[in-house]
Amino acid sequence: MTINQISYPDSHINKLAITNDRKYIGVAAHQIVKVYEISHNPNVPPLSEVTFEGHLGNITALGF
């Protein structure tokens, strides 16, 4: 089993979701959603990040 960490200083995390193919992880937080491409090498940080901003409330649900 491989364990990686993603630093997320923007706010607390409400929900995480991983795609079925395990290529992406979504992070739902306060007024923001980020999607990261997962690296399967524990020495390599997430390969890319997409940010969705503009929500006015606390985001508590996420799914793929």
N, CA, C and O atoms as CSV, one atom per row, in Angstrom:
chain,resi,resn,atom,element,x,y,z
A,1,MET,N,N,0.839,-1.175,0.000
A,1,MET,CA,C,0.000,0.000,0.000
A,1,MET,C,C,0.881,1.235,0.000
A,1,MET,O,O,1.859,1.309,0.744
A,2,THR,N,N,0.534,2.205,-0.835
A,2,THR,CA,C,1.257,3.457,-0.930
A,2,THR,C,C,0.426,4.566,-0.301
A,2,THR,O,O,-0.779,4.657,-0.538
A,3,ILE,N,N,1.060,5.394,0.487
A,3,ILE,CA,C,0.378,6.515,1.115
A,3,ILE,C,C,1.077,7.798,0.691
A,3,ILE,O,O,2.292,7.928,0.835
A,4,ASN,N,N,0.307,8.742,0.170
A,4,ASN,CA,C,0.824,10.053,-0.201
A,4,ASN,C,C,0.093,11.113,0.593
A,4,ASN,O,O,-0.999,10.872,1.107
A,5,GLN,N,N,0.693,12.283,0.693
A,5,GLN,CA,C,0.065,13.414,1.351
A,5,GLN,C,C,-0.010,14.571,0.374
A,5,GLN,O,O,0.902,14.787,-0.424
A,6,ILE,N,N,-1.107,15.313,0.444
A,6,ILE,CA,C,-1.253,16.550,-0.308
A,6,ILE,C,C,-1.422,17.660,0.717
A,6,ILE,O,O,-2.321,17.613,1.557
A,7,SER,N,N,-0.558,18.650,0.640
A,7,SER,CA,C,-0.686,19.790,1.536
A,7,SER,C,C,-1.878,20.616,1.089
A,7,SER,O,O,-1.986,20.966,-0.086
A,8,TYR,N,N,-2.773,20.932,2.016
A,8,TYR,CA,C,-3.969,21.700,1.685
A,8,TYR,C,C,-4.195,22.768,2.753
A,8,TYR,O,O,-5.045,22.596,3.626
A,9,PRO,N,N,-3.444,23.868,2.694
A,9,PRO,CA,C,-3.543,24.901,3.726
A,9,PRO,C,C,-4.710,25.867,3.534
A,9,PRO,O,O,-4.940,26.717,4.394
A,10,ASP,N,N,-5.458,25.759,2.421
A,10,ASP,CA,C,-6.510,26.733,2.096
A,10,ASP,C,C,-7.656,26.732,3.104
A,10,ASP,O,O,-8.167,27.800,3.440
A,11,SER,N,N,-8.068,25.582,3.587
A,11,SER,CA,C,-9.159,25.478,4.556
A,11,SER,C,C,-9.262,24.030,5.017
A,11,SER,O,O,-8.444,23.185,4.651
A,12,HIS,N,N,-10.272,23.763,5.819
A,12,HIS,CA,C,-10.520,22.381,6.212
A,12,HIS,C,C,-11.102,21.624,5.014
A,12,HIS,O,O,-11.651,22.244,4.104
A,13,ILE,N,N,-10.989,20.321,5.005
A,13,ILE,CA,C,-11.510,19.477,3.928
A,13,ILE,C,C,-12.813,18.846,4.402
A,13,ILE,O,O,-12.871,18.253,5.479
A,14,ASN,N,N,-13.856,18.980,3.586
A,14,ASN,CA,C,-15.160,18.395,3.911
A,14,ASN,C,C,-15.374,17.029,3.280
A,14,ASN,O,O,-16.011,16.162,3.879
A,15,LYS,N,N,-14.851,16.829,2.085
A,15,LYS,CA,C,-15.124,15.585,1.370
A,15,LYS,C,C,-13.998,15.295,0.395
A,15,LYS,O,O,-13.453,16.207,-0.225
A,16,LEU,N,N,-13.653,14.024,0.263
A,16,LEU,CA,C,-12.702,13.556,-0.741
A,16,LEU,C,C,-13.406,12.543,-1.629
A,16,LEU,O,O,-14.276,11.805,-1.167
A,17,ALA,N,N,-13.033,12.505,-2.898
A,17,ALA,CA,C,-13.560,11.496,-3.814
A,17,ALA,C,C,-12.449,11.091,-4.768
A,17,ALA,O,O,-11.686,11.935,-5.238
A,18,ILE,N,N,-12.361,9.800,-5.051
A,18,ILE,CA,C,-11.358,9.265,-5.969
A,18,ILE,C,C,-12.085,8.619,-7.134
A,18,ILE,O,O,-13.063,7.897,-6.942
A,19,THR,N,N,-11.602,8.880,-8.351
A,19,THR,CA,C,-12.223,8.272,-9.523
A,19,THR,C,C,-12.019,6.759,-9.493
A,19,THR,O,O,-11.085,6.263,-8.863
A,20,ASN,N,N,-12.902,6.030,-10.179
A,20,ASN,CA,C,-12.817,4.564,-10.207
A,20,ASN,C,C,-11.492,4.063,-10.758
A,20,ASN,O,O,-10.999,3.018,-10.335
A,21,ASP,N,N,-10.915,4.795,-11.694
A,21,ASP,CA,C,-9.628,4.380,-12.264
A,21,ASP,C,C,-8.439,4.840,-11.421
A,21,ASP,O,O,-7.288,4.577,-11.768
A,22,ARG,N,N,-8.718,5.519,-10.327
A,22,ARG,CA,C,-7.698,6.002,-9.370
A,22,ARG,C,C,-6.681,6.951,-9.991
A,22,ARG,O,O,-5.516,6.978,-9.595
A,23,LYS,N,N,-7.138,7.731,-10.973
A,23,LYS,CA,C,-6.250,8.707,-11.613
A,23,LYS,C,C,-6.391,10.099,-11.002
A,23,LYS,O,O,-5.470,10.912,-11.079
A,24,TYR,N,N,-7.561,10.373,-10.390
A,24,TYR,CA,C,-7.820,11.717,-9.867
A,24,TYR,C,C,-8.447,11.641,-8.485
A,24,TYR,O,O,-9.181,10.708,-8.158
A,25,ILE,N,N,-8.128,12.665,-7.677
A,25,ILE,CA,C,-8.766,12.814,-6.373
A,25,ILE,C,C,-9.371,14.224,-6.321
A,25,ILE,O,O,-8.732,15.205,-6.701
A,26,GLY,N,N,-10.588,14.296,-5.852
A,26,GLY,CA,C,-11.270,15.579,-5.698
A,26,GLY,C,C,-11.329,15.955,-4.234
A,26,GLY,O,O,-11.528,15.101,-3.370
A,27,VAL,N,N,-11.154,17.238,-3.959
A,27,VAL,CA,C,-11.177,17.756,-2.601
A,27,VAL,C,C,-12.237,18.857,-2.527
A,27,VAL,O,O,-12.139,19.861,-3.233
A,28,ALA,N,N,-13.237,18.672,-1.684
A,28,ALA,CA,C,-14.266,19.687,-1.463
A,28,ALA,C,C,-13.998,20.358,-0.130
A,28,ALA,O,O,-13.783,19.695,0.885
A,29,ALA,N,N,-14.012,21.695,-0.148
A,29,ALA,CA,C,-13.705,22.459,1.061
A,29,ALA,C,C,-14.630,23.669,1.134
A,29,ALA,O,O,-15.690,23.685,0.507
A,30,HIS,N,N,-14.237,24.655,1.880
A,30,HIS,CA,C,-15.034,25.867,2.019
A,30,HIS,C,C,-14.916,26.722,0.765
A,30,HIS,O,O,-13.869,27.323,0.525
A,31,GLN,N,N,-15.965,26.786,-0.032
A,31,GLN,CA,C,-16.085,27.612,-1.234
A,31,GLN,C,C,-15.143,27.225,-2.369
A,31,GLN,O,O,-14.932,28.025,-3.282
A,32,ILE,N,N,-14.574,26.030,-2.339
A,32,ILE,CA,C,-13.627,25.652,-3.393
A,32,ILE,C,C,-13.598,24.131,-3.581
A,32,ILE,O,O,-13.758,23.368,-2.629
A,33,VAL,N,N,-13.390,23.717,-4.820
A,33,VAL,CA,C,-13.157,22.305,-5.144
A,33,VAL,C,C,-11.862,22.239,-5.938
A,33,VAL,O,O,-11.651,23.024,-6.862
A,34,LYS,N,N,-11.006,21.309,-5.578
A,34,LYS,CA,C,-9.771,21.087,-6.326
A,34,LYS,C,C,-9.736,19.629,-6.760
A,34,LYS,O,O,-10.160,18.737,-6.025
A,35,VAL,N,N,-9.225,19.402,-7.964
A,35,VAL,CA,C,-9.047,18.051,-8.487
A,35,VAL,C,C,-7.568,17.887,-8.802
A,35,VAL,O,O,-6.970,18.700,-9.507
A,36,TYR,N,N,-6.990,16.815,-8.263
A,36,TYR,CA,C,-5.567,16.523,-8.457
A,36,TYR,C,C,-5.417,15.242,-9.255
A,36,TYR,O,O,-6.177,14.291,-9.073
A,37,GLU,N,N,-4.428,15.225,-10.144
A,37,GLU,CA,C,-4.046,13.982,-10.813
A,37,GLU,C,C,-3.143,13.226,-9.844
A,37,GLU,O,O,-2.186,13.792,-9.316
A,38,ILE,N,N,-3.441,11.967,-9.612
A,38,ILE,CA,C,-2.714,11.174,-8.627
A,38,ILE,C,C,-1.462,10.571,-9.248
A,38,ILE,O,O,-1.514,9.996,-10.335
A,39,SER,N,N,-0.353,10.704,-8.561
A,39,SER,CA,C,0.877,10.020,-8.927
A,39,SER,C,C,0.951,8.736,-8.110
A,39,SER,O,O,0.705,8.757,-6.904
A,40,HIS,N,N,1.284,7.634,-8.743
A,40,HIS,CA,C,1.383,6.372,-8.016
A,40,HIS,C,C,2.789,6.123,-7.473
A,40,HIS,O,O,3.072,5.056,-6.928
A,41,ASN,N,N,3.658,7.108,-7.624
A,41,ASN,CA,C,4.990,7.064,-7.048
A,41,ASN,C,C,4.965,7.911,-5.775
A,41,ASN,O,O,4.695,9.109,-5.855
A,42,PRO,N,N,5.238,7.326,-4.600
A,42,PRO,CA,C,5.150,8.086,-3.350
A,42,PRO,C,C,6.138,9.246,-3.254
A,42,PRO,O,O,5.977,10.119,-2.402
A,43,ASN,N,N,7.151,9.268,-4.108
A,43,ASN,CA,C,8.143,10.338,-4.072
A,43,ASN,C,C,7.800,11.494,-5.012
A,43,ASN,O,O,8.538,12.477,-5.086
A,44,VAL,N,N,6.682,11.376,-5.728
A,44,VAL,CA,C,6.284,12.398,-6.692
A,44,VAL,C,C,4.986,13.039,-6.212
A,44,VAL,O,O,4.010,12.332,-5.959
A,45,PRO,N,N,4.956,14.374,-6.080
A,45,PRO,CA,C,3.718,15.040,-5.661
A,45,PRO,C,C,2.654,14.923,-6.750
A,45,PRO,O,O,2.955,14.472,-7.855
A,46,PRO,N,N,1.412,15.325,-6.456
A,46,PRO,CA,C,0.360,15.281,-7.480
A,46,PRO,C,C,0.817,15.984,-8.756
A,46,PRO,O,O,1.474,17.024,-8.704
A,47,LEU,N,N,0.463,15.405,-9.899
A,47,LEU,CA,C,0.997,15.881,-11.167
A,47,LEU,C,C,0.337,17.155,-11.676
A,47,LEU,O,O,0.995,17.964,-12.329
A,48,SER,N,N,-0.924,17.348,-11.397
A,48,SER,CA,C,-1.593,18.561,-11.845
A,48,SER,C,C,-2.743,18.880,-10.900
A,48,SER,O,O,-3.164,18.039,-10.106
A,49,GLU,N,N,-3.237,20.093,-10.996
A,49,GLU,CA,C,-4.312,20.548,-10.110
A,49,GLU,C,C,-5.241,21.455,-10.903
A,49,GLU,O,O,-4.784,22.335,-11.633
A,50,VAL,N,N,-6.536,21.242,-10.760
A,50,VAL,CA,C,-7.554,22.113,-11.352
A,50,VAL,C,C,-8.391,22.647,-10.202
A,50,VAL,O,O,-8.791,21.883,-9.324
A,51,THR,N,N,-8.662,23.953,-10.192
A,51,THR,CA,C,-9.412,24.586,-9.119
A,51,THR,C,C,-10.729,25.122,-9.646
A,51,THR,O,O,-10.769,25.762,-10.697
A,52,PHE,N,N,-11.806,24.862,-8.920
A,52,PHE,CA,C,-13.125,25.390,-9.229
A,52,PHE,C,C,-13.520,26.329,-8.085
A,52,PHE,O,O,-13.714,25.891,-6.951
A,53,GLU,N,N,-13.633,27.609,-8.393
A,53,GLU,CA,C,-13.936,28.613,-7.379
A,53,GLU,C,C,-15.245,29.317,-7.702
A,53,GLU,O,O,-15.769,29.183,-8.808
A,54,GLY,N,N,-15.771,30.064,-6.745
A,54,GLY,CA,C,-16.941,30.881,-6.982
A,54,GLY,C,C,-18.171,30.459,-6.200
A,54,GLY,O,O,-19.159,31.192,-6.160
A,55,HIS,N,N,-18.127,29.300,-5.586
A,55,HIS,CA,C,-19.252,28.870,-4.768
A,55,HIS,C,C,-19.297,29.754,-3.523
A,55,HIS,O,O,-18.254,30.108,-2.974
A,56,LEU,N,N,-20.491,30.107,-3.082
A,56,LEU,CA,C,-20.608,31.034,-1.960
A,56,LEU,C,C,-20.754,30.359,-0.606
A,56,LEU,O,O,-20.732,31.032,0.425
A,57,GLY,N,N,-20.900,29.046,-0.594
A,57,GLY,CA,C,-21.093,28.353,0.671
A,57,GLY,C,C,-20.073,27.259,0.894
A,57,GLY,O,O,-19.133,27.085,0.117
A,58,ASN,N,N,-20.277,26.544,1.952
A,58,ASN,CA,C,-19.416,25.435,2.323
A,58,ASN,C,C,-19.774,24.235,1.452
A,58,ASN,O,O,-20.939,23.839,1.426
A,59,ILE,N,N,-18.834,23.650,0.750
A,59,ILE,CA,C,-19.086,22.517,-0.137
A,59,ILE,C,C,-18.928,21.232,0.671
A,59,ILE,O,O,-17.857,20.958,1.213
A,60,THR,N,N,-19.996,20.451,0.747
A,60,THR,CA,C,-19.979,19.256,1.593
A,60,THR,C,C,-20.211,17.966,0.837
A,60,THR,O,O,-20.274,16.903,1.455
A,61,ALA,N,N,-20.343,18.019,-0.495
A,61,ALA,CA,C,-20.558,16.805,-1.273
A,61,ALA,C,C,-19.695,16.878,-2.527
A,61,ALA,O,O,-19.437,17.958,-3.060
A,62,LEU,N,N,-19.258,15.718,-2.985
A,62,LEU,CA,C,-18.390,15.637,-4.167
A,62,LEU,C,C,-18.481,14.230,-4.707
A,62,LEU,O,O,-18.513,13.273,-3.933
A,63,GLY,N,N,-18.521,14.084,-5.997
A,63,GLY,CA,C,-18.537,12.758,-6.585
A,63,GLY,C,C,-18.081,12.798,-8.023
A,63,GLY,O,O,-18.086,13.852,-8.658
A,64,PHE,N,N,-17.693,11.663,-8.527
A,64,PHE,CA,C,-17.277,11.541,-9.930
A,64,PHE,C,C,-18.219,10.595,-10.630
A,64,PHE,O,O,-18.062,10.339,-11.824
